[in-house]
Amino acid sequence: MLDFFISQAHAQGGGGAAAGGGIAQIALLVGFVLIFYFLLWRPQSKRAKEHKKLISNLANGDEIVIGGGLVGRVTKVHEEFLTMEIAEGTEVNVQKNAVAAVLPKGTLKSL
């Protein structure tokens, strides 16, 4: 009894092929979005979260390296800036966002 409706759908022609092509295009688009998410967006947001945690945990006495390669010890921590001693008696103010990494204690012996 339902065979009558199925044969009518095939008789109209082209409708099934266009729908299959549309589904394939949607699947391809979804695939690209998933690839973009897992290869680009997710790792970047993870790195940003780790950097934010690193900056919020800065304290006096931490040995750090900033983005330009300058190495020193934190002497004062403010809201958006910190004071870093790069040599004995030489201090510079640096934005917290410039901090690239916190070094293990004892890395800087001659400060």
MOPAC internal coordinates of N, CA, C and O (Angstrom, degrees):
PM7 1SCF
backbone

  N    0.0000 0     0.00 0     0.00 0    0    0    0
  C    1.4413 1     0.00 0     0.00 0    1    0    0
  C    1.5316 1   110.84 1     0.00 0    2    1    0
  O    1.2310 1   119.31 1   140.40 1    3    2    1
  N    1.3198 1   118.93 1   -39.60 1    3    2    1
  C    1.4538 1   121.16 1   178.95 1    5    3    2
  C    1.5205 1   111.52 1   -77.56 1    6    5    3
  O    1.2310 1   119.74 1   165.21 1    7    6    5
  N    1.3204 1   118.10 1   -14.79 1    7    6    5
  C    1.4603 1   120.83 1   178.45 1    9    7    6
  C    1.5192 1   111.53 1   -58.83 1   10    9    7
  O    1.2310 1   119.99 1   150.23 1   11   10    9
  N    1.3020 1   117.63 1   -29.77 1   11   10    9
  C    1.4526 1   121.58 1   179.50 1   13   11   10
  C    1.5303 1   110.18 1   -62.06 1   14   13   11
  O    1.2310 1   119.60 1   137.08 1   15   14   13
  N    1.3483 1   118.36 1   -42.92 1   15   14   13
  C    1.4625 1   121.44 1  -179.43 1   17   15   14
  C    1.5269 1   111.83 1   -71.26 1   18   17   15
  O    1.2310 1   120.41 1   143.59 1   19   18   17
  N    1.3120 1   116.83 1   -36.41 1   19   18   17
  C    1.4565 1   120.80 1   179.60 1   21   19   18
  C    1.5119 1   110.88 1   -65.40 1   22   21   19
  O    1.2310 1   119.96 1   136.86 1   23   22   21
  N    1.3158 1   117.68 1   -43.14 1   23   22   21
  C    1.4586 1   119.96 1  -179.89 1   25   23   22
  C    1.5246 1   110.78 1   -66.02 1   26   25   23
  O    1.2310 1   119.46 1   146.72 1   27   26   25
  N    1.3290 1   118.63 1   -33.28 1   27   26   25
  C    1.4597 1   121.11 1   177.34 1   29   27   26
  C    1.5267 1   110.77 1   -65.80 1   30   29   27
  O    1.2310 1   120.39 1   140.68 1   31   30   29
  N    1.3130 1   116.86 1   -39.32 1   31   30   29
  C    1.4579 1   120.42 1  -179.69 1   33   31   30
  C    1.5179 1   110.31 1   -64.99 1   34   33   31
  O    1.2310 1   119.52 1   140.48 1   35   34   33
  N    1.3228 1   118.52 1   -39.52 1   35   34   33
  C    1.4602 1   121.85 1   177.80 1   37   35   34
  C    1.5198 1   111.47 1   -70.63 1   38   37   35
  O    1.2310 1   120.21 1   149.13 1   39   38   37
  N    1.3060 1   117.21 1   -30.87 1   39   38   37
  C    1.4567 1   121.05 1  -178.15 1   41   39   38
  C    1.5196 1   111.81 1   -69.56 1   42   41   39
  O    1.2310 1   120.09 1   152.04 1   43   42   41
  N    1.3219 1   117.44 1   -27.96 1   43   42   41
  C    1.4573 1   119.65 1  -179.78 1   45   43   42
  C    1.5178 1   110.93 1   -67.76 1   46   45   43
  O    1.2310 1   119.91 1   152.26 1   47   46   45
  N    1.3049 1   117.77 1   -27.74 1   47   46   45
  C    1.4630 1   122.56 1   171.90 1   49   47   46
  C    1.5145 1   114.58 1    73.17 1   50   49   47
  O    1.2310 1   120.00 1   -35.71 1   51   50   49
  N    1.3144 1   117.60 1   144.29 1   51   50   49
  C    1.4567 1   124.34 1   171.92 1   53   51   50
  C    1.5099 1   115.44 1    71.47 1   54   53   51
  O    1.2310 1   118.84 1   155.13 1   55   54   53
  N    1.2930 1   119.82 1   -24.87 1   55   54   53
  C    1.4630 1   121.61 1  -176.76 1   57   55   54
  C    1.5097 1   112.09 1   -63.66 1   58   57   55
  O    1.2310 1   119.95 1   137.67 1   59   58   57
  N    1.3001 1   117.71 1   -42.33 1   59   58   57
  C    1.4607 1   121.36 1  -179.19 1   61   59   58
  C    1.5111 1   111.57 1   -69.07 1   62   61   59
  O    1.2310 1   119.63 1   142.19 1   63   62   61
  N    1.3127 1   118.32 1   -37.81 1   63   62   61
  C    1.4562 1   121.92 1  -178.87 1   65   63   62
  C    1.5398 1   110.28 1   -68.37 1   66   65   63
  O    1.2310 1   120.42 1   140.00 1   67   66   65
  N    1.3346 1   116.80 1   -40.00 1   67   66   65
  C    1.4598 1   119.73 1   179.90 1   69   67   66
  C    1.5253 1   110.87 1   -67.00 1   70   69   67
  O    1.2310 1   120.42 1   141.42 1   71   70   69
  N    1.3184 1   116.81 1   -38.58 1   71   70   69
  C    1.4549 1   120.19 1   179.44 1   73   71   70
  C    1.5316 1   109.94 1   -66.59 1   74   73   71
  O    1.2310 1   119.94 1   140.95 1   75   74   73
  N    1.3167 1   117.72 1   -39.05 1   75   74   73
  C    1.4636 1   121.12 1   178.32 1   77   75   74
  C    1.5147 1   110.74 1   -64.59 1   78   77   75
  O    1.2310 1   120.24 1   140.25 1   79   78   77
  N    1.3268 1   117.14 1   -39.75 1   79   78   77
  C    1.4666 1   120.62 1   178.20 1   81   79   78
  C    1.5211 1   111.44 1   -66.63 1   82   81   79
  O    1.2310 1   120.16 1   142.36 1   83   82   81
  N    1.3254 1   117.31 1   -37.64 1   83   82   81
  C    1.4584 1   121.52 1   178.63 1   85   83   82
  C    1.5143 1   111.95 1   -65.23 1   86   85   83
  O    1.2310 1   120.99 1   139.69 1   87   86   85
  N    1.3154 1   115.71 1   -40.31 1   87   86   85
  C    1.4621 1   120.21 1   178.77 1   89   87   86
  C    1.5221 1   109.92 1   -65.93 1   90   89   87
  O    1.2310 1   120.43 1   140.48 1   91   90   89
  N    1.3273 1   116.79 1   -39.52 1   91   90   89
  C    1.4671 1   120.61 1   178.96 1   93   91   90
  C    1.5319 1   110.61 1   -64.07 1   94   93   91
  O    1.2310 1   120.42 1   139.90 1   95   94   93
  N    1.3240 1   116.80 1   -40.10 1   95   94   93
  C    1.4621 1   120.06 1   178.44 1   97   95   94
  C    1.5218 1   111.59 1   -65.86 1   98   97   95
  O    1.2310 1   120.59 1   139.94 1   99   98   97
  N    1.3161 1   116.47 1   -40.06 1   99   98   97
  C    1.4675 1   120.42 1   178.41 1  101   99   98
  C    1.5246 1   109.87 1   -65.40 1  102  101   99
  O    1.2310 1   120.72 1   137.16 1  103  102  101
  N    1.3387 1   116.23 1   -42.84 1  103  102  101
  C    1.4670 1   119.82 1   178.84 1  105  103  102
  C    1.5273 1   110.72 1   -62.62 1  106  105  103
  O    1.2310 1   120.01 1   140.26 1  107  106  105
  N    1.3172 1   117.59 1   -39.74 1  107  106  105
  C    1.4628 1   121.51 1   178.27 1  109  107  106
  C    1.5289 1   110.81 1   -64.71 1  110  109  107
  O    1.2310 1   120.36 1   137.58 1  111  110  109
  N    1.3082 1   116.91 1   -42.42 1  111  110  109
  C    1.4614 1   121.52 1   178.01 1  113  111  110
  C    1.5295 1   110.97 1   -62.99 1  114  113  111
  O    1.2310 1   120.49 1   135.63 1  115  114  113
  N    1.3238 1   116.68 1   -44.37 1  115  114  113
  C    1.4625 1   121.05 1   178.00 1  117  115  114
  C    1.5266 1   109.83 1   -62.32 1  118  117  115
  O    1.2310 1   120.18 1   140.57 1  119  118  117
  N    1.3284 1   117.25 1   -39.43 1  119  118  117
  C    1.4650 1   121.42 1   177.65 1  121  119  118
  C    1.5170 1   111.59 1   -61.23 1  122  121  119
  O    1.2310 1   120.22 1   135.82 1  123  122  121
  N    1.3309 1   117.19 1   -44.18 1  123  122  121
  C    1.4671 1   120.41 1   178.24 1  125  123  122
  C    1.5266 1   111.46 1   -63.70 1  126  125  123
  O    1.2310 1   120.16 1   139.46 1  127  126  125
  N    1.3161 1   117.30 1   -40.54 1  127  126  125
  C    1.4616 1   120.98 1   178.94 1  129  127  126
  C    1.5325 1   109.91 1   -63.04 1  130  129  127
  O    1.2310 1   120.12 1   137.09 1  131  130  129
  N    1.3283 1   117.37 1   -42.91 1  131  130  129
  C    1.4653 1   120.55 1   178.89 1  133  131  130
  C    1.5188 1   111.63 1   -64.50 1  134  133  131
  O    1.2310 1   120.00 1   138.09 1  135  134  133
  N    1.3257 1   117.61 1   -41.91 1  135  134  133
  C    1.4678 1   121.42 1   177.59 1  137  135  134
  C    1.5246 1   109.87 1   -62.07 1  138  137  135
  O    1.2310 1   120.32 1   134.13 1  139  138  137
  N    1.3254 1   116.98 1   -45.87 1  139  138  137
  C    1.4622 1   121.55 1   178.66 1  141  139  138
  C    1.5233 1   110.42 1   -59.13 1  142  141  139
  O    1.2310 1   120.53 1   136.42 1  143  142  141
  N    1.3302 1   116.59 1   -43.58 1  143  142  141
  C    1.4622 1   120.74 1  -178.64 1  145  143  142
  C    1.5210 1   111.06 1   -63.53 1  146  145  143
  O    1.2310 1   119.59 1   129.19 1  147  146  145
  N    1.3246 1   118.39 1   -50.81 1  147  146  145
  C    1.4618 1   121.17 1  -173.75 1  149  147  146
  C    1.5221 1   113.72 1   -76.03 1  150  149  147
  O    1.2310 1   119.33 1   152.15 1  151  150  149
  N    1.3239 1   118.89 1   -27.85 1  151  150  149
  C    1.4590 1   120.43 1  -178.02 1  153  151  150
  C    1.5278 1   114.10 1   -94.25 1  154  153  151
  O    1.2310 1   119.91 1   153.67 1  155  154  153
  N    1.3205 1   117.77 1   -26.33 1  155  154  153
  C    1.4638 1   119.81 1  -175.39 1  157  155  154
  C    1.5252 1   113.82 1  -118.25 1  158  157  155
  O    1.2310 1   120.44 1   120.08 1  159  158  157
  N    1.3109 1   116.77 1   -59.92 1  159  158  157
  C    1.4551 1   120.09 1  -168.89 1  161  159  158
  C    1.5218 1   112.75 1   -70.74 1  162  161  159
  O    1.2310 1   119.55 1   133.49 1  163  162  161
  N    1.3088 1   118.46 1   -46.51 1  163  162  161
  C    1.4667 1   121.82 1  -176.96 1  165  163  162
  C    1.5326 1   112.36 1   -63.86 1  166  165  163
  O    1.2310 1   118.88 1   131.71 1  167  166  165
  N    1.3430 1   119.74 1   -48.29 1  167  166  165
  C    1.4705 1   118.51 1   178.00 1  169  167  166
  C    1.5258 1   112.96 1   -62.93 1  170  169  167
  O    1.2310 1   120.30 1   143.56 1  171  170  169
  N    1.3340 1   117.04 1   -36.44 1  171  170  169
  C    1.4677 1   119.95 1   179.76 1  173  171  170
  C    1.5182 1   111.23 1   -65.74 1  174  173  171
  O    1.2310 1   120.30 1   137.69 1  175  174  173
  N    1.3217 1   117.04 1   -42.31 1  175  174  173
  C    1.4659 1   119.18 1   179.56 1  177  175  174
  C    1.5282 1   110.59 1   -68.80 1  178  177  175
  O    1.2310 1   120.12 1   148.07 1  179  178  177
  N    1.3190 1   117.38 1   -31.93 1  179  178  177
  C    1.4628 1   120.84 1   176.96 1  181  179  178
  C    1.5335 1   110.60 1   -66.16 1  182  181  179
  O    1.2310 1   120.72 1   136.83 1  183  182  181
  N    1.3585 1   116.22 1   -43.17 1  183  182  181
  C    1.4663 1   120.07 1   177.41 1  185  183  182
  C    1.5288 1   111.02 1   -63.64 1  186  185  183
  O    1.2310 1   120.20 1   138.68 1  187  186  185
  N    1.3268 1   117.22 1   -41.32 1  187  186  185
  C    1.4640 1   120.64 1   179.49 1  189  187  186
  C    1.5237 1   110.75 1   -63.26 1  190  189  187
  O    1.2310 1   120.22 1   140.46 1  191  190  189
  N    1.3088 1   117.18 1   -39.54 1  191  190  189
  C    1.4688 1   121.39 1   178.62 1  193  191  190
  C    1.5289 1   110.43 1   -64.95 1  194  193  191
  O    1.2310 1   119.75 1   137.31 1  195  194  193
  N    1.3225 1   118.09 1   -42.69 1  195  194  193
  C    1.4647 1   121.61 1   178.58 1  197  195  194
  C    1.5276 1   111.30 1   -64.93 1  198  197  195
  O    1.2310 1   120.19 1   140.42 1  199  198  197
  N    1.3448 1   117.25 1   -39.58 1  199  198  197
  C    1.4658 1   121.20 1   179.36 1  201  199  198
  C    1.5245 1   110.46 1   -66.06 1  202  201  199
  O    1.2310 1   120.39 1   139.45 1  203  202  201
  N    1.3204 1   116.86 1   -40.55 1  203  202  201
  C    1.4620 1   120.86 1   178.37 1  205  203  202
  C    1.5312 1   110.07 1   -62.76 1  206  205  203
  O    1.2310 1   120.29 1   140.12 1  207  206  205
  N    1.3297 1   117.05 1   -39.88 1  207  206  205
  C    1.4686 1   121.47 1   177.94 1  209  207  206
  C    1.5265 1   110.27 1   -65.63 1  210  209  207
  O    1.2310 1   120.44 1   137.87 1  211  210  209
  N    1.3389 1   116.77 1   -42.13 1  211  210  209
  C    1.4635 1   122.13 1   178.84 1  213  211  210
  C    1.5233 1   110.25 1   -59.53 1  214  213  211
  O    1.2310 1   120.19 1   133.93 1  215  214  213
  N    1.3211 1   117.24 1   -46.07 1  215  214  213
  C    1.4626 1   122.02 1  -178.52 1  217  215  214
  C    1.5248 1   111.19 1   -65.97 1  218  217  215
  O    1.2310 1   120.23 1   139.31 1  219  218  217
  N    1.3235 1   117.17 1   -40.69 1  219  218  217
  C    1.4647 1   119.41 1  -178.07 1  221  219  218
  C    1.5283 1   112.29 1   -70.05 1  222  221  219
  O    1.2310 1   119.74 1   157.98 1  223  222  221
  N    1.3344 1   118.09 1   -22.02 1  223  222  221
  C    1.4651 1   121.42 1  -178.62 1  225  223  222
  C    1.5275 1   113.65 1   -94.74 1  226  225  223
  O    1.2310 1   119.53 1  -173.13 1  227  226  225
  N    1.3359 1   118.51 1     6.87 1  227  226  225
  C    1.4702 1   120.52 1   179.30 1  229  227  226
  C    1.5238 1   110.48 1   -66.43 1  230  229  227
  O    1.2310 1   120.94 1   -40.80 1  231  230  229
  N    1.3275 1   115.81 1   139.20 1  231  230  229
  C    1.4611 1   120.82 1  -179.88 1  233  231  230
  C    1.5248 1   109.23 1  -142.01 1  234  233  231
  O    1.2310 1   120.62 1   -14.96 1  235  234  233
  N    1.3228 1   116.42 1   165.04 1  235  234  233
  C    1.4650 1   121.09 1   176.95 1  237  235  234
  C    1.5204 1   109.60 1   -58.65 1  238  237  235
  O    1.2310 1   121.11 1   -42.25 1  239  238  237
  N    1.3322 1   115.49 1   137.75 1  239  238  237
  C    1.4561 1   120.84 1   178.47 1  241  239  238
  C    1.5219 1   113.88 1    93.52 1  242  241  239
  O    1.2310 1   119.74 1   167.71 1  243  242  241
  N    1.3269 1   118.10 1   -12.29 1  243  242  241
  C    1.4694 1   120.00 1   177.77 1  245  243  242
  C    1.5196 1   109.72 1   -67.09 1  246  245  243
  O    1.2310 1   120.47 1   -39.32 1  247  246  245
  N    1.3080 1   116.70 1   140.68 1  247  246  245
  C    1.4623 1   122.07 1   176.10 1  249  247  246
  C    1.5214 1   106.85 1   -98.52 1  250  249  247
  O    1.2310 1   121.26 1   -55.30 1  251  250  249
  N    1.3484 1   115.20 1   124.70 1  251  250  249
  C    1.4674 1   119.75 1  -172.13 1  253  251  250
  C    1.5282 1   111.31 1  -130.63 1  254  253  251
  O    1.2310 1   121.64 1   -16.01 1  255  254  253
  N    1.3090 1   114.47 1   163.99 1  255  254  253
  C    1.4580 1   122.17 1   170.09 1  257  255  254
  C    1.5261 1   106.19 1  -127.10 1  258  257  255
  O    1.2310 1   120.81 1   -44.56 1  259  258  257
  N    1.3350 1   116.05 1   135.44 1  259  258  257
  C    1.4636 1   119.38 1   179.76 1  261  259  258
  C    1.5269 1   109.25 1   -99.96 1  262  261  259
  O    1.2310 1   120.81 1    -7.85 1  263  262  261
  N    1.3165 1   116.05 1   172.15 1  263  262  261
  C    1.4598 1   122.03 1  -174.70 1  265  263  262
  C    1.5125 1   114.98 1   -55.32 1  266  265  263
  O    1.2310 1   119.35 1   148.46 1  267  266  265
  N    1.3062 1   118.85 1   -31.54 1  267  266  265
  C    1.4637 1   122.15 1   179.88 1  269  267  266
  C    1.5178 1   113.79 1   -81.06 1  270  269  267
  O    1.2310 1   120.19 1   176.63 1  271  270  269
  N    1.3268 1   117.25 1    -3.37 1  271  270  269
  C    1.4542 1   120.78 1   178.86 1  273  271  270
  C    1.5144 1   114.22 1    97.32 1  274  273  271
  O    1.2310 1   119.97 1   179.63 1  275  274  273
  N    1.3199 1   117.66 1    -0.37 1  275  274  273
  C    1.4604 1   122.02 1   179.67 1  277  275  274
  C    1.5271 1   109.36 1   -74.44 1  278  277  275
  O    1.2310 1   120.85 1   -46.35 1  279  278  277
  N    1.3317 1   115.98 1   133.65 1  279  278  277
  C    1.4633 1   121.50 1  -176.82 1  281  279  278
  C    1.5146 1   108.95 1  -116.26 1  282  281  279
  O    1.2310 1   120.72 1   -39.87 1  283  282  281
  N    1.3282 1   116.22 1   140.13 1  283  282  281
  C    1.4563 1   119.21 1   178.85 1  285  283  282
  C    1.5132 1   112.10 1  -170.59 1  286  285  283
  O    1.2310 1   121.75 1     6.37 1  287  286  285
  N    1.3383 1   114.25 1  -173.63 1  287  286  285
  C    1.4611 1   121.44 1  -178.32 1  289  287  286
  C    1.5289 1   108.39 1  -114.75 1  290  289  287
  O    1.2310 1   120.46 1   -43.05 1  291  290  289
  N    1.3152 1   116.73 1   136.95 1  291  290  289
  C    1.4670 1   122.13 1   179.20 1  293  291  290
  C    1.5200 1   108.76 1   -73.76 1  294  293  291
  O    1.2310 1   121.11 1   -51.11 1  295  294  293
  N    1.3586 1   115.49 1   128.89 1  295  294  293
  C    1.4629 1   119.64 1   177.44 1  297  295  294
  C    1.5224 1   111.95 1  -110.19 1  298  297  295
  O    1.2310 1   119.94 1   147.94 1  299  298  297
  N    1.3257 1   117.71 1   -32.06 1  299  298  297
  C    1.4661 1   121.76 1   178.00 1  301  299  298
  C    1.5246 1   108.60 1  -142.48 1  302  301  299
  O    1.2310 1   120.96 1   -38.23 1  303  302  301
  N    1.3202 1   115.76 1   141.77 1  303  302  301
  C    1.4645 1   121.03 1   177.64 1  305  303  302
  C    1.5184 1   108.14 1  -119.65 1  306  305  303
  O    1.2310 1   120.99 1   -54.99 1  307  306  305
  N    1.3364 1   115.72 1   125.01 1  307  306  305
  C    1.4639 1   121.69 1   177.11 1  309  307  306
  C    1.5242 1   107.56 1  -113.53 1  310  309  307
  O    1.2310 1   120.62 1     6.79 1  311  310  309
  N    1.3337 1   116.42 1  -173.21 1  311  310  309
  C    1.4622 1   120.03 1  -177.41 1  313  311  310
  C    1.5271 1   113.01 1   -61.57 1  314  313  311
  O    1.2310 1   120.34 1   125.66 1  315  314  313
  N    1.3226 1   116.96 1   -54.34 1  315  314  313
  C    1.4659 1   120.44 1  -177.20 1  317  315  314
  C    1.5247 1   113.22 1  -113.88 1  318  317  315
  O    1.2310 1   120.47 1   166.32 1  319  318  317
  N    1.3167 1   116.71 1   -13.68 1  319  318  317
  C    1.4638 1   121.51 1  -178.35 1  321  319  318
  C    1.5209 1   109.94 1  -123.44 1  322  321  319
  O    1.2310 1   121.37 1   -14.63 1  323  322  321
  N    1.3233 1   114.98 1   165.37 1  323  322  321
  C    1.4506 1   121.25 1   172.05 1  325  323  322
  C    1.5113 1   108.07 1  -141.05 1  326  325  323
  O    1.2310 1   120.92 1   -23.21 1  327  326  325
  N    1.3290 1   115.84 1   156.79 1  327  326  325
  C    1.4555 1   121.31 1   176.77 1  329  327  326
  C    1.5121 1   107.02 1  -104.20 1  330  329  327
  O    1.2310 1   121.62 1   -49.70 1  331  330  329
  N    1.3352 1   114.51 1   130.30 1  331  330  329
  C    1.4551 1   120.69 1  -174.38 1  333  331  330
  C    1.5175 1   108.94 1  -123.23 1  334  333  331
  O    1.2310 1   120.29 1   -49.64 1  335  334  333
  N    1.3169 1   117.06 1   130.36 1  335  334  333
  C    1.4604 1   121.80 1   177.04 1  337  335  334
  C    1.5295 1   107.50 1   -90.57 1  338  337  335
  O    1.2310 1   120.77 1   -61.76 1  339  338  337
  N    1.3500 1   116.13 1   118.24 1  339  338  337
  C    1.4607 1   120.18 1  -177.89 1  341  339  338
  C    1.5269 1   112.13 1   -99.96 1  342  341  339
  O    1.2310 1   120.66 1   160.37 1  343  342  341
  N    1.3137 1   116.35 1   -19.63 1  343  342  341
  C    1.4688 1   123.41 1   174.31 1  345  343  342
  C    1.5233 1   105.92 1  -155.24 1  346  345  343
  O    1.2310 1   120.04 1   -14.28 1  347  346  345
  N    1.3002 1   117.53 1   165.72 1  347  346  345
  C    1.4532 1   119.44 1  -177.51 1  349  347  346
  C    1.5235 1   109.75 1   -62.29 1  350  349  347
  O    1.2310 1   121.19 1   -59.42 1  351  350  349
  N    1.3361 1   115.33 1   120.58 1  351  350  349
  C    1.4587 1   121.31 1  -179.69 1  353  351  350
  C    1.5244 1   114.11 1    83.40 1  354  353  351
  O    1.2310 1   119.59 1   179.18 1  355  354  353
  N    1.3235 1   118.39 1    -0.82 1  355  354  353
  C    1.4708 1   121.53 1   179.72 1  357  355  354
  C    1.5204 1   109.14 1  -115.30 1  358  357  355
  O    1.2310 1   121.42 1   -66.53 1  359  358  357
  N    1.3283 1   114.88 1   113.47 1  359  358  357
  C    1.4610 1   120.14 1  -179.61 1  361  359  358
  C    1.5190 1   110.09 1  -121.21 1  362  361  359
  O    1.2310 1   120.72 1   -34.32 1  363  362  361
  N    1.3169 1   116.23 1   145.68 1  363  362  361
  C    1.4639 1   122.25 1   177.46 1  365  363  362
  C    1.5231 1   108.46 1  -130.86 1  366  365  363
  O    1.2310 1   121.26 1   -31.37 1  367  366  365
  N    1.3384 1   115.19 1   148.63 1  367  366  365
  C    1.4558 1   120.82 1   174.51 1  369  367  366
  C    1.5241 1   108.35 1   -93.12 1  370  369  367
  O    1.2310 1   120.92 1   -45.11 1  371  370  369
  N    1.3156 1   115.84 1   134.89 1  371  370  369
  C    1.4653 1   122.09 1  -174.99 1  373  371  370
  C    1.5305 1   108.65 1  -135.51 1  374  373  371
  O    1.2310 1   120.54 1   -37.32 1  375  374  373
  N    1.3168 1   116.58 1   142.68 1  375  374  373
  C    1.4577 1   119.74 1   173.25 1  377  375  374
  C    1.5221 1   109.15 1   -67.74 1  378  377  375
  O    1.2310 1   120.54 1   -36.44 1  379  378  377
  N    1.3129 1   116.57 1   143.56 1  379  378  377
  C    1.4635 1   120.06 1   179.51 1  381  379  378
  C    1.5292 1   111.71 1   -61.84 1  382  381  379
  O    1.2310 1   120.44 1   145.66 1  383  382  381
  N    1.3205 1   116.77 1   -34.34 1  383  382  381
  C    1.4699 1   120.05 1  -178.76 1  385  383  382
  C    1.5215 1   112.98 1   -64.71 1  386  385  383
  O    1.2310 1   120.18 1   162.26 1  387  386  385
  N    1.3348 1   117.26 1   -17.74 1  387  386  385
  C    1.4650 1   120.71 1  -179.59 1  389  387  386
  C    1.5209 1   112.48 1   -77.67 1  390  389  387
  O    1.2310 1   120.02 1   165.89 1  391  390  389
  N    1.3191 1   117.57 1   -14.11 1  391  390  389
  C    1.4696 1   120.89 1  -178.12 1  393  391  390
  C    1.5221 1   109.08 1   -67.82 1  394  393  391
  O    1.2310 1   121.07 1   -57.16 1  395  394  393
  N    1.3296 1   115.55 1   122.84 1  395  394  393
  C    1.4665 1   120.62 1  -179.38 1  397  395  394
  C    1.5179 1   111.75 1   -93.18 1  398  397  395
  O    1.2310 1   120.26 1   142.43 1  399  398  397
  N    1.3386 1   117.12 1   -37.57 1  399  398  397
  C    1.4625 1   120.00 1  -177.51 1  401  399  398
  C    1.5167 1   110.20 1  -160.02 1  402  401  399
  O    1.2310 1   121.46 1   -25.53 1  403  402  401
  N    1.3157 1   114.81 1   154.47 1  403  402  401
  C    1.4588 1   121.95 1   171.79 1  405  403  402
  C    1.5218 1   106.29 1  -100.56 1  406  405  403
  O    1.2310 1   121.09 1   -53.65 1  407  406  405
  N    1.3200 1   115.51 1   126.35 1  407  406  405
  C    1.4615 1   121.08 1  -177.87 1  409  407  406
  C    1.5287 1   110.49 1   -85.78 1  410  409  407
  O    1.2310 1   119.91 1   -23.04 1  411  410  409
  N    1.3251 1   117.77 1   156.96 1  411  410  409
  C    1.4681 1   120.19 1   175.95 1  413  411  410
  C    1.5332 1   110.52 1   -64.09 1  414  413  411
  O    1.2310 1   120.98 1   -32.86 1  415  414  413
  N    1.3184 1   115.72 1   147.14 1  415  414  413
  C    1.4644 1   120.80 1   179.62 1  417  415  414
  C    1.5202 1   110.45 1   -57.94 1  418  417  415
  O    1.2310 1   121.09 1   -40.64 1  419  418  417
  N    1.3430 1   115.52 1   139.36 1  419  418  417
  C    1.4618 1   120.60 1   179.18 1  421  419  418
  C    1.5184 1   113.93 1    89.88 1  422  421  419
  O    1.2310 1   119.71 1  -178.94 1  423  422  421
  N    1.3257 1   118.16 1     1.06 1  423  422  421
  C    1.4642 1   120.66 1   178.50 1  425  423  422
  C    1.5248 1   110.11 1   -66.36 1  426  425  423
  O    1.2310 1   120.53 1   140.09 1  427  426  425
  N    1.2956 1   116.58 1   -39.91 1  427  426  425
  C    1.4728 1   121.50 1  -179.88 1  429  427  426
  C    1.5189 1   109.03 1  -100.37 1  430  429  427
  O    1.2310 1   120.27 1   -73.65 1  431  430  429
  N    1.2904 1   117.10 1   106.35 1  431  430  429
  C    1.4644 1   120.32 1  -177.18 1  433  431  430
  C    1.5282 1   111.87 1   -97.39 1  434  433  431
  O    1.2310 1   119.79 1   151.38 1  435  434  433
  N    1.3423 1   118.00 1   -28.62 1  435  434  433
  C    1.4635 1   120.47 1  -170.81 1  437  435  434
  C    1.5258 1   113.61 1   -93.81 1  438  437  435
  O    1.2310 1   118.74 1  -170.73 1  439  438  437
  N    1.3138 1   120.00 1     9.27 1  439  438  437
  C    1.4738 1   120.10 1   177.89 1  441  439  438
  C    1.4587 1   107.22 1   -80.36 1  442  441  439
  O    1.2310 1   120.10 1   180.00 1  443  442  441

